Amino acid sequence: MGKLSGKVAWVTGAGSGIGQAAATALAGAGARIVLTGRRVEPLQVVADGIASSGGEAIVEPGDLTVSQTVSAIADRIGERFGRLDILVNNAGLNTRLRRWDQLVPEAIDTVLAANLSAAFYCTAAALKLMRARRDGVLIHTASWAGKFIHPVSGPAYTAAKHAVVAMSQSLNMEEYGNGIRSTALLPAEVATPILDTRPVPPDQQERARMLQPDDLGDLILYIATRPASVCLNEIVISPTWNRMYQL
């Protein structure tokens, strides 16, 4: 029996990178996984990989910037499983247009919606299921940019991730009486596909020295398996080779 046997985890941005690693790690500990992202195909690959290892995963694709879509997915989770124990709020993106002299309203809206509005919608939907059981763990992939101002991430992404950290702190202020714990996860550079949207994407040698998705998957599993009496409010993690001190 795994540490998470009988529990249900909803992982967003689950088709690649941190989301894929988190889903695989949580499934390996016995959790049943709900995989959400915009594209069905990569989600199905992750689900098939979990199934081949003896786990259980279902695919619930959708655009999480649409509140009605989020609510419908959460309703189906409740109908199918009758519970939700873990939310990994991981969906997000960035734009190549990162400087104030480049930003246009469409880019601003896209970044804020994907990184902040979607996180709020998923959290609000998850809380309805968690409050019913007076238990739950919320894990939000923020960013190093959620704590430190740095030009690499751009102002829209940085502002959104700062807000996600504030959102997580407010959850712990309001929901501790319901047994619900929230963790803001703030990684520095991680070798995931989001790096491809940088104005100058890092090369493979640089990516090899960054945090890897499995590093975050292992950490998310650790957070999810803490006793109900423990709340890890905020975790800042970086590779030893941390270019954020220099860039």
TORBA-289021 format. One record per residue (C-alpha): residue number from 1; residue in one letter; x, y, z. Coordinates in steps of 0.5 Angstrom, whole numbers, plus 500, padded with zeros to 3 digits. Layout:
<atom><num>NUM</num><residuo>A</residuo><X>X</X><Y>Y</Y><Z>Z</Z></atom>
...
// end
This chain:
<atom><num>1</num><residuo>M</residuo><X>500</X><Y>500</Y><Z>500</Z></atom>
<atom><num>2</num><residuo>G</residuo><X>503</X><Y>507</Y><Z>498</Z></atom>
<atom><num>3</num><residuo>K</residuo><X>503</X><Y>513</Y><Z>503</Z></atom>
<atom><num>4</num><residuo>L</residuo><X>497</X><Y>516</Y><Z>498</Z></atom>
<atom><num>5</num><residuo>S</residuo><X>493</X><Y>510</Y><Z>497</Z></atom>
<atom><num>6</num><residuo>G</residuo><X>486</X><Y>512</Y><Z>496</Z></atom>
<atom><num>7</num><residuo>K</residuo><X>487</X><Y>519</Y><Z>495</Z></atom>
<atom><num>8</num><residuo>V</residuo><X>485</X><Y>523</Y><Z>489</Z></atom>
<atom><num>9</num><residuo>A</residuo><X>490</X><Y>528</Y><Z>486</Z></atom>
<atom><num>10</num><residuo>W</residuo><X>489</X><Y>533</Y><Z>481</Z></atom>
<atom><num>11</num><residuo>V</residuo><X>495</X><Y>536</Y><Z>477</Z></atom>
<atom><num>12</num><residuo>T</residuo><X>494</X><Y>541</Y><Z>472</Z></atom>
<atom><num>13</num><residuo>G</residuo><X>499</X><Y>543</Y><Z>467</Z></atom>
<atom><num>14</num><residuo>A</residuo><X>500</X><Y>535</Y><Z>467</Z></atom>
<atom><num>15</num><residuo>G</residuo><X>502</X><Y>534</Y><Z>460</Z></atom>
<atom><num>16</num><residuo>S</residuo><X>510</X><Y>535</Y><Z>461</Z></atom>
<atom><num>17</num><residuo>G</residuo><X>515</X><Y>538</Y><Z>465</Z></atom>
<atom><num>18</num><residuo>I</residuo><X>513</X><Y>539</Y><Z>473</Z></atom>
<atom><num>19</num><residuo>G</residuo><X>506</X><Y>537</Y><Z>472</Z></atom>
<atom><num>20</num><residuo>Q</residuo><X>508</X><Y>530</Y><Z>469</Z></atom>
<atom><num>21</num><residuo>A</residuo><X>513</X><Y>529</Y><Z>474</Z></atom>
<atom><num>22</num><residuo>A</residuo><X>509</X><Y>530</Y><Z>480</Z></atom>
<atom><num>23</num><residuo>A</residuo><X>503</X><Y>526</Y><Z>477</Z></atom>
<atom><num>24</num><residuo>T</residuo><X>508</X><Y>520</Y><Z>476</Z></atom>
<atom><num>25</num><residuo>A</residuo><X>511</X><Y>521</Y><Z>483</Z></atom>
<atom><num>26</num><residuo>L</residuo><X>504</X><Y>522</Y><Z>486</Z></atom>
<atom><num>27</num><residuo>A</residuo><X>501</X><Y>516</Y><Z>482</Z></atom>
<atom><num>28</num><residuo>G</residuo><X>507</X><Y>512</Y><Z>484</Z></atom>
<atom><num>29</num><residuo>A</residuo><X>505</X><Y>513</Y><Z>492</Z></atom>
<atom><num>30</num><residuo>G</residuo><X>498</X><Y>510</Y><Z>490</Z></atom>
<atom><num>31</num><residuo>A</residuo><X>494</X><Y>516</Y><Z>489</Z></atom>
<atom><num>32</num><residuo>R</residuo><X>489</X><Y>516</Y><Z>483</Z></atom>
<atom><num>33</num><residuo>I</residuo><X>491</X><Y>522</Y><Z>478</Z></atom>
<atom><num>34</num><residuo>V</residuo><X>486</X><Y>527</Y><Z>474</Z></atom>
<atom><num>35</num><residuo>L</residuo><X>491</X><Y>530</Y><Z>469</Z></atom>
<atom><num>36</num><residuo>T</residuo><X>489</X><Y>537</Y><Z>466</Z></atom>
<atom><num>37</num><residuo>G</residuo><X>492</X><Y>541</Y><Z>460</Z></atom>
<atom><num>38</num><residuo>R</residuo><X>490</X><Y>544</Y><Z>454</Z></atom>
<atom><num>39</num><residuo>R</residuo><X>492</X><Y>538</Y><Z>449</Z></atom>
<atom><num>40</num><residuo>V</residuo><X>489</X><Y>531</Y><Z>450</Z></atom>
<atom><num>41</num><residuo>E</residuo><X>495</X><Y>527</Y><Z>447</Z></atom>
<atom><num>42</num><residuo>P</residuo><X>501</X><Y>529</Y><Z>452</Z></atom>
<atom><num>43</num><residuo>L</residuo><X>496</X><Y>528</Y><Z>457</Z></atom>
<atom><num>44</num><residuo>Q</residuo><X>494</X><Y>521</Y><Z>455</Z></atom>
<atom><num>45</num><residuo>V</residuo><X>501</X><Y>519</Y><Z>454</Z></atom>
<atom><num>46</num><residuo>V</residuo><X>502</X><Y>521</Y><Z>461</Z></atom>
<atom><num>47</num><residuo>A</residuo><X>496</X><Y>517</Y><Z>463</Z></atom>
<atom><num>48</num><residuo>D</residuo><X>498</X><Y>511</Y><Z>459</Z></atom>
<atom><num>49</num><residuo>G</residuo><X>505</X><Y>511</Y><Z>463</Z></atom>
<atom><num>50</num><residuo>I</residuo><X>502</X><Y>511</Y><Z>470</Z></atom>
<atom><num>51</num><residuo>A</residuo><X>497</X><Y>505</Y><Z>468</Z></atom>
<atom><num>52</num><residuo>S</residuo><X>503</X><Y>501</Y><Z>465</Z></atom>
<atom><num>53</num><residuo>S</residuo><X>506</X><Y>502</Y><Z>472</Z></atom>
<atom><num>54</num><residuo>G</residuo><X>500</X><Y>500</Y><Z>475</Z></atom>
<atom><num>55</num><residuo>G</residuo><X>497</X><Y>506</Y><Z>477</Z></atom>
<atom><num>56</num><residuo>E</residuo><X>490</X><Y>510</Y><Z>475</Z></atom>
<atom><num>57</num><residuo>A</residuo><X>490</X><Y>516</Y><Z>472</Z></atom>
<atom><num>58</num><residuo>I</residuo><X>484</X><Y>519</Y><Z>468</Z></atom>
<atom><num>59</num><residuo>V</residuo><X>485</X><Y>525</Y><Z>463</Z></atom>
<atom><num>60</num><residuo>E</residuo><X>480</X><Y>531</Y><Z>464</Z></atom>
<atom><num>61</num><residuo>P</residuo><X>483</X><Y>536</Y><Z>458</Z></atom>
<atom><num>62</num><residuo>G</residuo><X>481</X><Y>544</Y><Z>458</Z></atom>
<atom><num>63</num><residuo>D</residuo><X>483</X><Y>551</Y><Z>458</Z></atom>
<atom><num>64</num><residuo>L</residuo><X>483</X><Y>553</Y><Z>465</Z></atom>
<atom><num>65</num><residuo>T</residuo><X>483</X><Y>560</Y><Z>464</Z></atom>
<atom><num>66</num><residuo>V</residuo><X>475</X><Y>559</Y><Z>463</Z></atom>
<atom><num>67</num><residuo>S</residuo><X>472</X><Y>559</Y><Z>470</Z></atom>
<atom><num>68</num><residuo>Q</residuo><X>466</X><Y>554</Y><Z>467</Z></atom>
<atom><num>69</num><residuo>T</residuo><X>471</X><Y>549</Y><Z>465</Z></atom>
<atom><num>70</num><residuo>V</residuo><X>475</X><Y>549</Y><Z>471</Z></atom>
<atom><num>71</num><residuo>S</residuo><X>468</X><Y>548</Y><Z>475</Z></atom>
<atom><num>72</num><residuo>A</residuo><X>466</X><Y>543</Y><Z>470</Z></atom>
<atom><num>73</num><residuo>I</residuo><X>472</X><Y>539</Y><Z>471</Z></atom>
<atom><num>74</num><residuo>A</residuo><X>472</X><Y>539</Y><Z>479</Z></atom>
<atom><num>75</num><residuo>D</residuo><X>464</X><Y>537</Y><Z>479</Z></atom>
<atom><num>76</num><residuo>R</residuo><X>466</X><Y>531</Y><Z>475</Z></atom>
<atom><num>77</num><residuo>I</residuo><X>472</X><Y>529</Y><Z>480</Z></atom>
<atom><num>78</num><residuo>G</residuo><X>467</X><Y>530</Y><Z>485</Z></atom>
<atom><num>79</num><residuo>E</residuo><X>462</X><Y>525</Y><Z>482</Z></atom>
<atom><num>80</num><residuo>R</residuo><X>467</X><Y>520</Y><Z>480</Z></atom>
<atom><num>81</num><residuo>F</residuo><X>471</X><Y>520</Y><Z>486</Z></atom>
<atom><num>82</num><residuo>G</residuo><X>467</X><Y>523</Y><Z>491</Z></atom>
<atom><num>83</num><residuo>R</residuo><X>473</X><Y>527</Y><Z>494</Z></atom>
<atom><num>84</num><residuo>L</residuo><X>479</X><Y>531</Y><Z>492</Z></atom>
<atom><num>85</num><residuo>D</residuo><X>485</X><Y>530</Y><Z>497</Z></atom>
<atom><num>86</num><residuo>I</residuo><X>491</X><Y>534</Y><Z>493</Z></atom>
<atom><num>87</num><residuo>L</residuo><X>491</X><Y>540</Y><Z>488</Z></atom>
<atom><num>88</num><residuo>V</residuo><X>498</X><Y>541</Y><Z>484</Z></atom>
<atom><num>89</num><residuo>N</residuo><X>496</X><Y>548</Y><Z>481</Z></atom>
<atom><num>90</num><residuo>N</residuo><X>502</X><Y>547</Y><Z>476</Z></atom>
<atom><num>91</num><residuo>A</residuo><X>499</X><Y>550</Y><Z>469</Z></atom>
<atom><num>92</num><residuo>G</residuo><X>502</X><Y>556</Y><Z>467</Z></atom>
<atom><num>93</num><residuo>L</residuo><X>506</X><Y>560</Y><Z>461</Z></atom>
<atom><num>94</num><residuo>N</residuo><X>510</X><Y>566</Y><Z>459</Z></atom>
<atom><num>95</num><residuo>T</residuo><X>511</X><Y>570</Y><Z>453</Z></atom>
<atom><num>96</num><residuo>R</residuo><X>517</X><Y>572</Y><Z>449</Z></atom>
<atom><num>97</num><residuo>L</residuo><X>515</X><Y>579</Y><Z>449</Z></atom>
<atom><num>98</num><residuo>R</residuo><X>517</X><Y>580</Y><Z>456</Z></atom>
<atom><num>99</num><residuo>R</residuo><X>520</X><Y>587</Y><Z>457</Z></atom>
<atom><num>100</num><residuo>W</residuo><X>515</X><Y>593</Y><Z>458</Z></atom>
<atom><num>101</num><residuo>D</residuo><X>517</X><Y>596</Y><Z>451</Z></atom>
<atom><num>102</num><residuo>Q</residuo><X>515</X><Y>590</Y><Z>448</Z></atom>
<atom><num>103</num><residuo>L</residuo><X>509</X><Y>588</Y><Z>452</Z></atom>
<atom><num>104</num><residuo>V</residuo><X>502</X><Y>589</Y><Z>449</Z></atom>
<atom><num>105</num><residuo>P</residuo><X>495</X><Y>588</Y><Z>452</Z></atom>
<atom><num>106</num><residuo>E</residuo><X>494</X><Y>581</Y><Z>449</Z></atom>
<atom><num>107</num><residuo>A</residuo><X>501</X><Y>578</Y><Z>452</Z></atom>
<atom><num>108</num><residuo>I</residuo><X>499</X><Y>581</Y><Z>458</Z></atom>
<atom><num>109</num><residuo>D</residuo><X>492</X><Y>578</Y><Z>459</Z></atom>
<atom><num>110</num><residuo>T</residuo><X>495</X><Y>571</Y><Z>456</Z></atom>
<atom><num>111</num><residuo>V</residuo><X>500</X><Y>571</Y><Z>462</Z></atom>
<atom><num>112</num><residuo>L</residuo><X>496</X><Y>573</Y><Z>467</Z></atom>
<atom><num>113</num><residuo>A</residuo><X>490</X><Y>569</Y><Z>466</Z></atom>
<atom><num>114</num><residuo>A</residuo><X>494</X><Y>563</Y><Z>465</Z></atom>
<atom><num>115</num><residuo>N</residuo><X>499</X><Y>564</Y><Z>471</Z></atom>
<atom><num>116</num><residuo>L</residuo><X>494</X><Y>567</Y><Z>476</Z></atom>
<atom><num>117</num><residuo>S</residuo><X>487</X><Y>567</Y><Z>474</Z></atom>
<atom><num>118</num><residuo>A</residuo><X>487</X><Y>559</Y><Z>472</Z></atom>
<atom><num>119</num><residuo>A</residuo><X>490</X><Y>558</Y><Z>479</Z></atom>
<atom><num>120</num><residuo>F</residuo><X>485</X><Y>562</Y><Z>483</Z></atom>
<atom><num>121</num><residuo>Y</residuo><X>479</X><Y>558</Y><Z>479</Z></atom>
<atom><num>122</num><residuo>C</residuo><X>482</X><Y>551</Y><Z>480</Z></atom>
<atom><num>123</num><residuo>T</residuo><X>484</X><Y>553</Y><Z>488</Z></atom>
<atom><num>124</num><residuo>A</residuo><X>476</X><Y>555</Y><Z>489</Z></atom>
<atom><num>125</num><residuo>A</residuo><X>474</X><Y>549</Y><Z>485</Z></atom>
<atom><num>126</num><residuo>A</residuo><X>478</X><Y>544</Y><Z>489</Z></atom>
<atom><num>127</num><residuo>L</residuo><X>476</X><Y>548</Y><Z>496</Z></atom>
<atom><num>128</num><residuo>K</residuo><X>469</X><Y>546</Y><Z>495</Z></atom>
<atom><num>129</num><residuo>L</residuo><X>471</X><Y>538</Y><Z>495</Z></atom>
<atom><num>130</num><residuo>M</residuo><X>476</X><Y>539</Y><Z>500</Z></atom>
<atom><num>131</num><residuo>R</residuo><X>472</X><Y>543</Y><Z>505</Z></atom>
<atom><num>132</num><residuo>A</residuo><X>467</X><Y>537</Y><Z>505</Z></atom>
<atom><num>133</num><residuo>R</residuo><X>472</X><Y>532</Y><Z>508</Z></atom>
<atom><num>134</num><residuo>R</residuo><X>476</X><Y>538</Y><Z>512</Z></atom>
<atom><num>135</num><residuo>D</residuo><X>482</X><Y>536</Y><Z>509</Z></atom>
<atom><num>136</num><residuo>G</residuo><X>487</X><Y>537</Y><Z>503</Z></atom>
<atom><num>137</num><residuo>V</residuo><X>493</X><Y>539</Y><Z>500</Z></atom>
<atom><num>138</num><residuo>L</residuo><X>494</X><Y>545</Y><Z>495</Z></atom>
<atom><num>139</num><residuo>I</residuo><X>501</X><Y>546</Y><Z>492</Z></atom>
<atom><num>140</num><residuo>H</residuo><X>502</X><Y>551</Y><Z>487</Z></atom>
<atom><num>141</num><residuo>T</residuo><X>508</X><Y>552</Y><Z>482</Z></atom>
<atom><num>142</num><residuo>A</residuo><X>510</X><Y>559</Y><Z>483</Z></atom>
<atom><num>143</num><residuo>S</residuo><X>517</X><Y>561</Y><Z>481</Z></atom>
<atom><num>144</num><residuo>W</residuo><X>523</X><Y>564</Y><Z>484</Z></atom>
<atom><num>145</num><residuo>A</residuo><X>520</X><Y>570</Y><Z>480</Z></atom>
<atom><num>146</num><residuo>G</residuo><X>515</X><Y>570</Y><Z>486</Z></atom>
<atom><num>147</num><residuo>K</residuo><X>520</X><Y>572</Y><Z>491</Z></atom>
<atom><num>148</num><residuo>F</residuo><X>525</X><Y>576</Y><Z>487</Z></atom>
<atom><num>149</num><residuo>I</residuo><X>524</X><Y>581</Y><Z>482</Z></atom>
<atom><num>150</num><residuo>H</residuo><X>529</X><Y>579</Y><Z>476</Z></atom>
<atom><num>151</num><residuo>P</residuo><X>528</X><Y>581</Y><Z>468</Z></atom>
<atom><num>152</num><residuo>V</residuo><X>529</X><Y>574</Y><Z>466</Z></atom>
<atom><num>153</num><residuo>S</residuo><X>522</X><Y>572</Y><Z>467</Z></atom>
<atom><num>154</num><residuo>G</residuo><X>519</X><Y>579</Y><Z>465</Z></atom>
<atom><num>155</num><residuo>P</residuo><X>514</X><Y>584</Y><Z>469</Z></atom>
<atom><num>156</num><residuo>A</residuo><X>507</X><Y>580</Y><Z>467</Z></atom>
<atom><num>157</num><residuo>Y</residuo><X>510</X><Y>573</Y><Z>469</Z></atom>
<atom><num>158</num><residuo>T</residuo><X>513</X><Y>576</Y><Z>475</Z></atom>
<atom><num>159</num><residuo>A</residuo><X>507</X><Y>580</Y><Z>478</Z></atom>
<atom><num>160</num><residuo>A</residuo><X>503</X><Y>573</Y><Z>477</Z></atom>
<atom><num>161</num><residuo>K</residuo><X>507</X><Y>569</Y><Z>481</Z></atom>
<atom><num>162</num><residuo>H</residuo><X>508</X><Y>574</Y><Z>486</Z></atom>
<atom><num>163</num><residuo>A</residuo><X>500</X><Y>574</Y><Z>487</Z></atom>
<atom><num>164</num><residuo>V</residuo><X>500</X><Y>566</Y><Z>487</Z></atom>
<atom><num>165</num><residuo>V</residuo><X>505</X><Y>566</Y><Z>493</Z></atom>
<atom><num>166</num><residuo>A</residuo><X>500</X><Y>571</Y><Z>496</Z></atom>
<atom><num>167</num><residuo>M</residuo><X>494</X><Y>567</Y><Z>494</Z></atom>
<atom><num>168</num><residuo>S</residuo><X>497</X><Y>561</Y><Z>498</Z></atom>
<atom><num>169</num><residuo>Q</residuo><X>499</X><Y>565</Y><Z>504</Z></atom>
<atom><num>170</num><residuo>S</residuo><X>492</X><Y>567</Y><Z>504</Z></atom>
<atom><num>171</num><residuo>L</residuo><X>489</X><Y>560</Y><Z>504</Z></atom>
<atom><num>172</num><residuo>N</residuo><X>493</X><Y>558</Y><Z>510</Z></atom>
<atom><num>173</num><residuo>M</residuo><X>490</X><Y>564</Y><Z>514</Z></atom>
<atom><num>174</num><residuo>E</residuo><X>483</X><Y>562</Y><Z>512</Z></atom>
<atom><num>175</num><residuo>E</residuo><X>483</X><Y>555</Y><Z>511</Z></atom>
<atom><num>176</num><residuo>Y</residuo><X>487</X><Y>552</Y><Z>517</Z></atom>
<atom><num>177</num><residuo>G</residuo><X>481</X><Y>551</Y><Z>521</Z></atom>
<atom><num>178</num><residuo>N</residuo><X>478</X><Y>546</Y><Z>515</Z></atom>
<atom><num>179</num><residuo>G</residuo><X>485</X><Y>542</Y><Z>515</Z></atom>
<atom><num>180</num><residuo>I</residuo><X>487</X><Y>545</Y><Z>509</Z></atom>
<atom><num>181</num><residuo>R</residuo><X>494</X><Y>546</Y><Z>508</Z></atom>
<atom><num>182</num><residuo>S</residuo><X>497</X><Y>550</Y><Z>502</Z></atom>
<atom><num>183</num><residuo>T</residuo><X>504</X><Y>551</Y><Z>499</Z></atom>
<atom><num>184</num><residuo>A</residuo><X>507</X><Y>556</Y><Z>495</Z></atom>
<atom><num>185</num><residuo>L</residuo><X>513</X><Y>552</Y><Z>491</Z></atom>
<atom><num>186</num><residuo>L</residuo><X>518</X><Y>557</Y><Z>488</Z></atom>
<atom><num>187</num><residuo>P</residuo><X>523</X><Y>554</Y><Z>484</Z></atom>
<atom><num>188</num><residuo>A</residuo><X>529</X><Y>557</Y><Z>480</Z></atom>
<atom><num>189</num><residuo>E</residuo><X>531</X><Y>555</Y><Z>473</Z></atom>
<atom><num>190</num><residuo>V</residuo><X>528</X><Y>548</Y><Z>471</Z></atom>
<atom><num>191</num><residuo>A</residuo><X>529</X><Y>544</Y><Z>465</Z></atom>
<atom><num>192</num><residuo>T</residuo><X>522</X><Y>544</Y><Z>462</Z></atom>
<atom><num>193</num><residuo>P</residuo><X>519</X><Y>546</Y><Z>455</Z></atom>
<atom><num>194</num><residuo>I</residuo><X>517</X><Y>553</Y><Z>458</Z></atom>
<atom><num>195</num><residuo>L</residuo><X>524</X><Y>555</Y><Z>457</Z></atom>
<atom><num>196</num><residuo>D</residuo><X>523</X><Y>555</Y><Z>449</Z></atom>
<atom><num>197</num><residuo>T</residuo><X>519</X><Y>561</Y><Z>450</Z></atom>
<atom><num>198</num><residuo>R</residuo><X>525</X><Y>565</Y><Z>452</Z></atom>
<atom><num>199</num><residuo>P</residuo><X>527</X><Y>570</Y><Z>448</Z></atom>
<atom><num>200</num><residuo>V</residuo><X>534</X><Y>567</Y><Z>448</Z></atom>
<atom><num>201</num><residuo>P</residuo><X>532</X><Y>559</Y><Z>450</Z></atom>
<atom><num>202</num><residuo>P</residuo><X>538</X><Y>556</Y><Z>454</Z></atom>
<atom><num>203</num><residuo>D</residuo><X>542</X><Y>551</Y><Z>450</Z></atom>
<atom><num>204</num><residuo>Q</residuo><X>542</X><Y>543</Y><Z>452</Z></atom>
<atom><num>205</num><residuo>Q</residuo><X>548</X><Y>544</Y><Z>456</Z></atom>
<atom><num>206</num><residuo>E</residuo><X>545</X><Y>550</Y><Z>460</Z></atom>
<atom><num>207</num><residuo>R</residuo><X>539</X><Y>546</Y><Z>462</Z></atom>
<atom><num>208</num><residuo>A</residuo><X>543</X><Y>540</Y><Z>464</Z></atom>
<atom><num>209</num><residuo>R</residuo><X>545</X><Y>544</Y><Z>470</Z></atom>
<atom><num>210</num><residuo>M</residuo><X>538</X><Y>546</Y><Z>472</Z></atom>
<atom><num>211</num><residuo>L</residuo><X>533</X><Y>543</Y><Z>476</Z></atom>
<atom><num>212</num><residuo>Q</residuo><X>530</X><Y>537</Y><Z>473</Z></atom>
<atom><num>213</num><residuo>P</residuo><X>522</X><Y>536</Y><Z>473</Z></atom>
<atom><num>214</num><residuo>D</residuo><X>524</X><Y>529</Y><Z>477</Z></atom>
<atom><num>215</num><residuo>D</residuo><X>527</X><Y>534</Y><Z>482</Z></atom>
<atom><num>216</num><residuo>L</residuo><X>520</X><Y>538</Y><Z>483</Z></atom>
<atom><num>217</num><residuo>G</residuo><X>516</X><Y>531</Y><Z>482</Z></atom>
<atom><num>218</num><residuo>D</residuo><X>520</X><Y>528</Y><Z>488</Z></atom>
<atom><num>219</num><residuo>L</residuo><X>519</X><Y>535</Y><Z>492</Z></atom>
<atom><num>220</num><residuo>I</residuo><X>511</X><Y>535</Y><Z>491</Z></atom>
<atom><num>221</num><residuo>L</residuo><X>511</X><Y>528</Y><Z>493</Z></atom>
<atom><num>222</num><residuo>Y</residuo><X>514</X><Y>530</Y><Z>500</Z></atom>
<atom><num>223</num><residuo>I</residuo><X>509</X><Y>536</Y><Z>501</Z></atom>
<atom><num>224</num><residuo>A</residuo><X>503</X><Y>531</Y><Z>499</Z></atom>
<atom><num>225</num><residuo>T</residuo><X>505</X><Y>526</Y><Z>504</Z></atom>
<atom><num>226</num><residuo>R</residuo><X>507</X><Y>530</Y><Z>510</Z></atom>
<atom><num>227</num><residuo>P</residuo><X>502</X><Y>529</Y><Z>516</Z></atom>
<atom><num>228</num><residuo>A</residuo><X>496</X><Y>533</Y><Z>517</Z></atom>
<atom><num>229</num><residuo>S</residuo><X>499</X><Y>537</Y><Z>522</Z></atom>
<atom><num>230</num><residuo>V</residuo><X>504</X><Y>540</Y><Z>518</Z></atom>
<atom><num>231</num><residuo>C</residuo><X>504</X><Y>545</Y><Z>513</Z></atom>
<atom><num>232</num><residuo>L</residuo><X>510</X><Y>547</Y><Z>509</Z></atom>
<atom><num>233</num><residuo>N</residuo><X>508</X><Y>554</Y><Z>507</Z></atom>
<atom><num>234</num><residuo>E</residuo><X>513</X><Y>556</Y><Z>502</Z></atom>
<atom><num>235</num><residuo>I</residuo><X>519</X><Y>553</Y><Z>499</Z></atom>
<atom><num>236</num><residuo>V</residuo><X>524</X><Y>556</Y><Z>495</Z></atom>
<atom><num>237</num><residuo>I</residuo><X>529</X><Y>551</Y><Z>491</Z></atom>
<atom><num>238</num><residuo>S</residuo><X>534</X><Y>552</Y><Z>486</Z></atom>
<atom><num>239</num><residuo>P</residuo><X>540</X><Y>548</Y><Z>482</Z></atom>
<atom><num>240</num><residuo>T</residuo><X>547</X><Y>549</Y><Z>486</Z></atom>
<atom><num>241</num><residuo>W</residuo><X>549</X><Y>552</Y><Z>479</Z></atom>
<atom><num>242</num><residuo>N</residuo><X>544</X><Y>558</Y><Z>480</Z></atom>
<atom><num>243</num><residuo>R</residuo><X>544</X><Y>563</Y><Z>475</Z></atom>
<atom><num>244</num><residuo>M</residuo><X>539</X><Y>568</Y><Z>478</Z></atom>
<atom><num>245</num><residuo>Y</residuo><X>544</X><Y>571</Y><Z>482</Z></atom>
<atom><num>246</num><residuo>Q</residuo><X>548</X><Y>573</Y><Z>476</Z></atom>
<atom><num>247</num><residuo>L</residuo><X>543</X><Y>574</Y><Z>470</Z></atom>
// end
